[in-house]
């Protein structure tokens, strides 16, 4: 295949190392292979990126639902704690009332 395009390319040591480590026989062939590989594999990468974006959105929705469930569970727990405090206060009130009524004259102790 004739290659009529002559170009001079400047690159960093890092890019040069990447090109030199790619498959091919000489620098020009390696450079061409890396560009062609990138170009040909782009549709697959774009498809994978779309799939990952979809997966991330699904996971974000799932996370939001789990957060809502946790929030609801905390609300239930707080309600139960409040009810527990109210029951304990009622228990203390009943004990106090029972104690007062036992101490009043005319109330004989059972037994």
Number of C-alpha atoms within 10 A of each C-alpha: 3 4 5 6 5 6 6 4 5 8 8 7 9 9 11 13 11 12 21 18 12 16 14 15 9 12 15 11 15 18 18 16 16 18 13 12 11 12 10 11 11 12 11 10 12 11 11 12 12 12 12 12 12 12 12 12 12 12 12 12 12 12 12 12 12 12 12 12 12 12 12 12 12 12 12 12 12 12 12 12 12 12 12 12 12 12 12 12 12 12 12 12 12 12 12 12 12 11 11 10 13 14 12 9 7 8 9 10 7 5 3
